[in-house]
Amino acid sequence: MAGTTGILPDRYDAPRLVGSGGMGDIYVAHDRKMDRVVAVKLLAERLSQDPDLRVRFRREALAAARLSSEPHVVTIFEIGEHEGRPFMVMEHLPGGTLADHLGDGPVEPDQALAWLGEAAEALDAAHEHGIVHRDVKPANLLFDGADRLQVVDFGIARVIDETVGMTAPGTVLGTAGYLAPEQAKGHETTTASDRYALAVVAYELMTGRRPFARESPTAEAAAHIHEIVPPASERADLPEAVDAVFARALAKNPVHRFATSAAFVDALSDALHAAPPPQPVGPPPGRRAGAAPVAALVAGVLLVTILGIGAALLLTRDDAAPPAADTRAAPATQPTTTAPPPTTTVAQSNEAPSPPRGPAPSSPVSVEQAAELNDEAFGLMQDGRWGEALPRLERAVPALRGTYSDGFRYEAYAEYNLGRTLVELGRCDPAVPHLERSRELQGNRREIKEALRDCRPGKKAKRDDEDD
């Protein structure tokens, strides 16, 4: 092909350009020495001018090459430099990319699970070797001639990110749809970031579109940081149980996500194939009178039933929350997503009465801080540390009063979380107003009814007898 002569070492015949990106160019060529077709990635010429970058490229490519023996990881044959441009020779994968399969809408769930399982195996192996991919997306998930999925580009995205920064042309625009919130903020990228990106890929496979798809990459990256996860079950013919799995896999806080990629895929498989969950604990996506179900809460409910880890939602508290005493209830589960707080100061809602206010906290907090306090409290609730969660909720709920909207539902979540916490601590009288307020905002969810039922005199007496 014209213009490609001499671009690769003589060993590689008839190089054919098949792709270009912010990082470099990809050629398909014939390896004369081994008599096989290979793919060759050349670092972009503009990036090759930096000698430090060339050294880092080689170091990261060598690290990625260590994964070549792992299943579902592309095999790297050679790493070198030609005419001042670093290159990497890999096995040729003629089956196209996963992105090619996404043009016709959702993929059949069992097929999607099979592909996700293969990608998860490769990612978990990389993470065990201390390697973070940083750019998990359909275009980096390729198929060999037998339709087996292979993960490519391990380590290379890290070189670019460290060299030119994530806001440089070509480094975010193509992948904003798969950026974990911490990546979008410019924070450290970890193995949890790869697992988040895989969950975005899974969501896209199951529903036909990314969870936070927007018209511009900037808006989409911001949505990853601020917005709640839209229920996948509302976008495709999927059981509601998957919403809880995606809520956890796409949690804003990395520590709340699945510990491994395989654990996420297993949970998703269980959600797709399990019978309806028994008696979930903790509000699922709520409704405002006549409004559509709330994604964040649905996720919370089902995650707990499917994964067997108690359910509760990411709700913070109201202001009246008296001290508490210990009980033996299981922790709750909720999605750890956060939507953008509207303002730092809020007025009390006129739409529905608020529960009685207790003493004002010693140091008021902004709406954003209140949302963070709620997230912290939720983590404590998951561990059954209700007494530690309570003061955080008591500070958060007053700041969230009157902020409820379809785009920011933290007030409803917080009221439920506080009410549930008070119930678990044996403080039913102050719990009821918060549970009632949550019901006013989002409808009479089953979990709210269960929490209120736990406060009935007969129920409380029974629990007291059990504690004795």
N, C-alpha and C positions, 0 to 999 in steps of 0.2 A: 504494500500500500504506500502511495506517495506520502512523503513527509515523515515516515516512520523509520527510514533507513538509518541505522546507527544509533537509534534511541535506546536499544538494549544490547547487551553483549552478543557477540557473533554466534554464540551457542544457540540463541533463540531466534529461529527463522520466522519470517513473515508475520511480524507483530501486527495485530489488528486492534485498534482502539475500540473498547466496548463500553467504557464509562469514564466519567470525570466528575470531580467534586472539589470541595474546598480543600481537601487534603492532598489530592493528586489524581493521577490517571491510572486506569486499569486496562491492560492489554491481554489479549489471548495470543499465544505464540506456540510454535512447535519446538520442543527441546530436542535438538539433534542428538545430544549425547545419550539421553535416556529413551529417545523415540516415544515421546508422549506429548500430549497437549497440556499446556500449563497456563495459569493466570499469573500475570506479573503486575504488581502495584508499584508505581513510581511516585515518590514524594513530589509534590508540586514544586515547580522550579523556583517560585518566589520564596518558598520555605527552605529550599535547599541552600540558599545563600548564607544561612546562619550555621557556622560550624558546630556550635553547641547543640543546635537542633538535630544535625545529622548524627551526632554522637548519641543523643537521647533516642532518636528513631531506631538506631541499631540496637541499643540496650533494650528498649521495649519490644522490638521485634524478636530478639533472642528470648526474652521472657515468654512471649506468646508462643514461640516455637516449642517451648518445653511442654506445651499443652497438646502438641500434635498427636501424641499417643492416646489422648483421652477420646472417648466416644463423642461423636457429633461436634467435633472441633475440626475446622479445616486443617489439612496437613500443610506445613510449610517446608519447602524443599531447600531453599537457599536464601541467604540474606547477603547483600553486597552493595556496591556503589559503582555507577557507570557514568562517566562524563560529569562527575560532581553531583549526581543525583542518586540518593539511596533507593534501593529497590528490594522487593521481597517477592520470591517466586513461590506460588502455592498450587495446590491441586486445582484443576479446572472443574468447576461444578456446572454442568450444562443444563440443569433442571430449572434455572431461573430463580427468582427470589420469592419470599413469602409475600412481598408486596404485589407480585403478579397475581396472586390468588385472591386479593382483596377487592378487585375491581367489580365483582358481581354480587356484592353484598355479603351477608354472614356466611360463614363456613359451617358445614354440618358439625355439631358439637363433638362427636366422637373423633372425627378427623382433626378438629382443632386441638382436642386434648392430646392426641398422639403427637402432633407437632410440638405443642407446648412442653410435653414431657421430654422430648428430645432436646429442646433448647434448655430446659431446666437442668438436665443432666450435664450439659456442657458448662453452663454457668456455675453450677455448684462445684464442679471439678476445678474451674478456674479460681473460684473464691478460696478453695482449699489450698491452692498454690499461692494465695496472696495476690492474685491478679484481678483487677476490676476492669470490666469492659468499657463502661462509660458511654457507649453509644448503641445500646440494644434497640433495634427497630427492625421492621420487616425487610428493609433493604439489606440488612446485614445477616439475614437468615436465609441461606441458600440451600438448594436441593441438588443432590448428585443424580446420576443417571438412574438410580433405583428409587427415586423419590424420598430418600432419607435426608432429613434436615441437618445442615451443618452451620455452625456459628462462625462468622469470619470477623476479622478486624480487631482481635483482642489486643488491647494495649496501645494501639496507634492513636485512638482518639485522645488518650491521655497526653501524648506528646504534643499534639496540637493545642489542647486546652492549656497546658502549662506554658506554651510558648507565646501564643498570640491572644489568649484569653477567650472566654466563651462568647463575647459579644463581637468578635471579629467576623468579617464576612465569611459565610460558608460554614461556620462552626455551630451556629444555633438555628439558623433559618431552616435547615433541612431536618432538624430533629427536635424542634421545640415541642412537638406533639407528644414526645416520649420522655421529656425531662422530668425528673423527680423534683419536688418543690425545693429541696436543698440545692440542687444543681441550678435551678432557675434563679435562685438567690445568690449564686456565686459561691456557695459554701462547699466544703469538702465533699467529694463524691466517694461513696462507699459501696460495699457489696449490696447494701439495702437499696441503693439507687438503681442498681441493675435489676433487682427484683421488682422494684416499682415499674420500671420500663417494660419488663416482661408482662406485668399485669395489664399495662396499657395495650400491649400487643394482644393479649388474651381478650380483653374487652372489645377490641376492634374486630377480632376474629368472630366473636360471639354475636356482636350486634351490627357489624358492618360499618362502624365509625368509631373514632376515638372518643373517649369520655368528655374531653374538654375542647373539641374541635372548634376553631374560630377562624375568622377571615384572615387574620394576620398572625404570624408567629409570636409577636410580642404579646398580643391578647391571649393567645393560647398558653404561653408560658405563665402569664399572670394568673390564668384560671387554675393552673396546677397548684399555685401557691394558696389561692384564696377560696375556691369554690368547692362545694360539696360534690360528692360523686353521684352523678345521675343514675338511678336504678337501672341496671341492665335489663331487668325483667320488663320494664316499661318500653324498651326499645326493640325487643325481639321476643320470640316465643320461648322464653326461658322461665324456669321456676324462680320464685321469689328468693329462694335460698341462696342463689348466686349473689344477690345484692350484698349480703353480709360478708361474703368472701371477698368481693371486690372492695368493699369499704375498708376491710383490714389491709388488703394488699396495696391499696392506694392511700393509705393513711398519710397525713401530712408529716407526722412525726415518725422518723425511720424506726425507732425502737418499737413501735406498735405494729410493724409489718411482720409477715411470716419470717421465720428464722432461716428458711432455705427456699429456693425456687421449687424444689420437689414438694415441699410441704404445701405450698400454694396450689400447685397443680393437683395434688391429692385432694385438697379441700374443695377445689372447684369440681373435680370429678364426683366427689361425694354429694355435693350440692345438686349436681345435675341428675344424679341417679337415685338419690335417697327418697324415701317416702316423706310425706309432709312432716315437719318437725313437731315434736310434742311440746306443748306448753312453754313457749319461749318466754324469757324473763327480760323485760326491758323494751322500751318503745321502739317499734319499727318506724319506718317513715311515717310521719304523722300527717294529719289533714287539718286544715283550717276548715271551718264549716263550708262544705261544698268544694273545697280545693283539692288539687291532685295530691297523691301520697308523697311524703317527704323522703327523699333518698337516704339521707343520713340515718334516719331512725330505722328504716327497714333493714338497712345493713346491720345495725346494731343487734336487732332482734335475732336475725337468722344466723348471724355469725356465731352467736352463743350456742344456739341449739345444735348447729351442725358440728362445731368444733368442740362442743362439750365444755365450754369455758364460761359459764355464767353469763347472763345478759343484762346490760344496762345501757344507757346511751350517753353519748358525750354531752351531757347536760350539766350545766353548772347550777349554782344555787340561787335562791332568792335571798332577801336579807334577813328574814327572821329565821334563824336556825339555832335553837338552843343546844346546850351541851348534850353529849350523848353517852350512852352506856353500851357495853359490848353485847352483841348477839352472834348467832352462828349462821347467818345467811351466806349463800354463795355470792361471789362478786358478779357484777354486771358487765355486759359487754356492749360496746357501741362503736360506731365508726369514728375514726380519729381525724375526720376531715374538718377543715375550718374554712368558713367563708369570710370575705373581707368585712371587717367591722365598719359600720356606716360612719360613726363619728366617735369622738372621745368622750363626749358628754351627751346624755340622752334624757328626754323627758318621759314622764310616766305615760303609759299607753292609756287612751280613753276608750279603747275598744273593749276591754274586759277588765273587771276589777282585779287588783293585785292583792296577794296575801298580805296580812298584817306585817308591817315593817318592824324590825327589831332595832336595837341600838345601832347607830351608824358605825361602820368600821373605822378604826383609828386612822387608816390611810386610804382614801378613796383611790379607785383604779379606773383606768380608761377602758373603753369597750374592748379594745384589742388585748389589753392585759387581762381583762375578765375572761375572754375566750381562752387565753393561755392557761389561766388558773383552772378553768374547767377541764382543759386537756390534762393538766397535772392531776387533778382530782380523779379523773376517769382512770388513769393508770393506777392510782392507789385503790380505787374501788375494785379493779380487776384482781388486785392482790388481797382483797378482803380487809384493807386498812381503812375502814370507814371513819374511824375517829380522826385520822390524819387528813382524810378528804374533806371532812366537814368544814374546817375553818377556811379552806380555799374556796369552797362553794359559797360560804357566807359572805366572802368579800366579792365574789364574782357576780352573784345574782342581782344585787342592787344596780350595778352598772349596766346590766343587760336589759333592765326593765324598759319596755316600750320600744325595743329595737326589732321585734319580730317582723320578718317579711319573708316572701317566698325565696329570696336570695340569701337571707341571713336568719337562720332558725335557732340560733343559739339560745334565745330566751326560753323557748319551749324545751329544749334539751336540758338547759340548766335547771329549770323548775323540776323536771322529772328527776334528774340526778340528785338534786337536793332532797326531794321528797323520798326517793328510794333510800338514800343514805340515812335519813332520819328514821325511816321504818326499820332499817337493819340495826340501828342503834337503840331501838325500843322507844323512840320519841314520836309516837303516832299523832298526838294532838297537833304539834307544829308541822308535821309532814303533810297533813291533809290539804291545807291551803295551797301548798306548792304543787301537789299532784292535781288538784282541781284547776289551778291556773294553767298547767301544762295541757290539761284536757280542753280547756277553753280555746287554747291557741291551735291545737292540732287535731282535735277530735277525740272520741272516746276509744283510744287504742286499747287493745287487750292487756298490754303490760301495765298500763295505768290502772285499769280495773283490778288487775291482780294485786297491785301495790295497795290500792284502797281496801281491797278485800282483806289483805293481811292486817289491816288496822282495825277490823271489826273486833269488838270486845271478846267474843268467843274465840276468835283466831289468836288474839294476843294471849289470852289465858292459856290456850293450848301450848303456845310456844314457851310461855313462862314455865309450864310444867315440864316441858322437855328439857329446858335449861337446868331445872332443879335436878 
